[in-house]
Amino acid sequence: MTRYSRAFFELQWQFAERVAAISGMSREQALLHYTNFYIRFGLGREFDANDAVWRIYIDGLQNASDAVDWTWRFFLTRPSVPPPSLVAAFGCFSYSNAGNDAIRLHFANAESGNYSPLSCERVEERRAELRALFDYVRQTHLPVQRVLGTSWLYNLTAYRRLFPSGYVETARESSARFQNMPLWGQFLDRRGDVRPDMKAILLERVARQTRLHDLAQCFPLRALAVDAPIALFDGFYRAR
Ligand SMILES: CC(C)(COP(=O)(O)OP(=O)(O)OC[C@H]1O[C@@H](n2cnc3c(N)ncnc32)[C@H](O)[C@@H]1OP(=O)(O)O)[C@@H](O)C(=O)NCCC(=O)NCCS
């Protein structure tokens, strides 16, 4: 299971503070709409400002001597919740239903050793996981026609090489995903710590912006959306 460090929450806190400063929106609104906190607290995707658990978090900020500490400790009390409509997991990969004829792929580090899950040494393991996933989909979901994904990971050669080229070539910049891991995941290393280089780029760029509209461009990598026929995967993991 992915670990999330205090620094991951601190970075998003700093981003939300900047959002509030340049937009005039309240800190509460900025935390709800411009961080991954609501999802990390396991509250789903409704982003309901009146959610009872969210209110406990927000109200607790009033009395907190260190707001980031409060946020981090609050997160640690929350149960881990899988993505919505998750169907099955195969090592680092899992998928959810995405409408009648599509599945959506997800990635999270499930390696127990010290290797990067995206390293050359682990490519065959990752492909074996994907082979098992697609075998399972074919056996259990006959109508599935399309495979979708949205992630910053589609920018990386180390990730793209795990898939048929026709699939990753459909990658298009998605709208800014300020509440989601497909954007914020780029700041994590495999241990759940924050990557100092990526953090420095974001904070330096954000400090120079004066318009809310320009904040999406401050992220070193964009979230990319892919959408391709499942037929592209036929035989792909066997032929190698
Ligand atoms: C993916 C993840 C495991 C990579 O962390 P890591 O294993 O510590 O990363 P490494 O530094 O060892 O890099 C592995 C490879 O990915 C590349 N890479 C990883 N993170 C990168 C980043 N933020 N920017 C650029 N390249 C990156 C490295 O260059 C390397 O590629 P190479 O072997 O071709 O040089 C980590 O970022 C993570 O768990 N992120 C959260 C997962 C996520 O975002 N899930 C939601 C997806 S929607």
The ligand as a Gaussian input file, in Angstrom:
#p B3LYP/6-31G(d) Opt

LIG

0 1
 C        5.845000       6.080000      -9.883000
 C        6.751000       6.140000      -8.677000
 C        6.779000       4.773000      -7.979000
 C        8.165000       6.510000      -9.146000
 O        8.975000       6.702000      -8.011000
 P       10.454000       6.046000      -7.890000
 O       10.379000       4.597000      -8.181000
 O       11.013000       6.410000      -6.559000
 O       11.156000       6.818000      -9.065000
 P       12.649000       6.702000      -9.648000
 O       13.306000       7.999000      -9.360000
 O       13.344000       5.457000      -9.199000
 O       12.334000       6.685000     -11.205000
 C       11.909000       5.583000     -11.970000
 C       11.782000       6.053000     -13.405000
 O       10.711000       6.976000     -13.548000
 C       11.194000       8.285000     -13.850000
 N       10.508000       9.216000     -12.926000
 C        9.913000       8.889000     -11.775000
 N        9.326000       9.959000     -11.222000
 C        9.565000      10.980000     -12.057000
 C        9.205000      12.338000     -12.046000
 N        8.463000      12.871000     -11.076000
 N        9.616000      13.106000     -13.071000
 C       10.343000      12.591000     -14.056000
 N       10.700000      11.319000     -14.129000
 C       10.327000      10.515000     -13.138000
 C       12.669000       8.260000     -13.621000
 O       13.351000       9.113000     -14.499000
 C       12.988000       6.823000     -13.905000
 O       13.033000       6.600000     -15.290000
 P       14.336000       5.994000     -16.003000
 O       14.553000       4.663000     -15.325000
 O       13.936000       5.891000     -17.436000
 O       15.393000       6.996000     -15.705000
 C        6.268000       7.216000      -7.673000
 O        6.324000       8.474000      -8.303000
 C        4.862000       6.983000      -7.173000
 O        4.555000       6.001000      -6.489000
 N        3.975000       7.938000      -7.485000
 C        2.594000       7.847000      -7.115000
 C        1.881000       6.919000      -8.055000
 C        0.811000       7.644000      -8.754000
 O        0.988000       8.773000      -9.147000
 N       -0.340000       6.960000      -8.863000
 C       -1.474000       7.556000      -9.439000
 C       -1.398000       7.430000     -10.890000
 S       -2.886000       8.048000     -11.583000

